[in-house]
Structure formats: structure tokens, C-alpha cells
Amino acid sequence: MTYNPIQCQLYDYIEIACLRHYKLSIKLLDGSEIQGRAETTRIADKQEFLLISTEVASDINQDITQIRLDKIKSITALDRHAEFSTVEIN
């Protein structure tokens, strides 16, 4: 599947979320939703990804989930004093 980069001004919100390690609620284009803490972005095979950490059950271990940016419909910052609330990506 061809990767379609997101707009630069929208990418800035993802960078802010990663810098502040915001807890996010992420709605995907397929209708699913993921919650986790924004960690970083990465590029692999000319595609951009957001990496979020999610807690594993009641354990202190964390899983890292990789989400391709063009699959994200919206992100909502769940932290109380976040610099943004909901941003529509696609």
C-alpha cells in the first residue's frame, strides 16, 4: 500500500505529543481506537510511524505500538494541561 505523508502542520502536533509524552487516544481510519503514551516517531521503508507505549495488564512492563501516520484519523491529548485537545489528521 502506498504511503501518503501527512501535512507538515499536523505532524507538528505529533512531535509536540512526543516531546511532552502525552497520553493519547488515537482513532484510526479503520474505526479502531488505541490509547497510549506518545514516545517518538520513526521512518522505515519511506513511511512515517508514531510509537506509543501501552501498559501490559497490571504489570509495570510496557509494549510499544507502531502506528503508520497515514492510518490515523485523529489524536486526542488526554493530559490535563496539554497544548492541544483533538486534532484531525486524515
N, C-alpha and C positions, 0 to 999 in steps of 0.2 A: 504494500500500500504506500502511495506517495505521501511524503511528509509535507505539510503546509505550515510554514512558520507563522507564529502569531505576531500581531502588531507590536512594535517596539514599546509603545507606551503601556501596553498591557503586560509585557514582560517585566517592566519596572515594578509592578505590584508583586509579582512573584519573587523578584530579587529582594524587595523590602521584607516580604514574609520570611524569606530565608535568613536575611541578616538579623531579624528580630526573633527568629524561631517561633513564629506564631503558630498556634494550634489552628488548623484549617478544617473546614467542611468543604469537600471538593465534589461537585456534581459533574459527572461525566456525560458525554453525548449519548451514551447507550442507556442513560437513565439511572445508573447506579450511583452510589454516593460513598465516599471514603472520608474518614476523619483521621487526622494525624498531625504531627508537628513538622513544619517545613524545615528541612535540613540544608539542602543545596540543589543546584541544578547541574546537569552534565550533558555533554554531547557525545553521542555514539552513533556511528554509521550515518552521519549528517542529519541526525534527528536530535531534538532537544527534549530533555526529561526533567521533571521535578521529582526529587527524592524526599519522601516523608517518612518519619518514624512512627510506628504504631506499637502500643504496648501489647504484649502477649498475655492474654487472660489476666490473672492476678500476679503474674510473675514480674520481676523488675527488668527482665530482658525485653529487648525491642526488636521488631522486624523493620526492615527498610523496604518500602514500596516505591517502585519507579513508575511514574505516570508520564506518558508522552504528552507534551503540551498541547498539541492539536486535538487531543481527545477530551480536553477539559472544557466543560460548558461554563462553569462559574466557580469562583473560590469565595468563601466567606471566612473572614478572620473571626475567631471565637474569643480571642483575648480581650479583656475589658477595655484597655486603652490603646487598641490597635489604631494605626494610621488610616485604615480603610475598613469598610464593612463588607459589602458584597461587590465583586467585580465580575462582569460578564466577559468571558474570554472568547467563546465561539457561539 
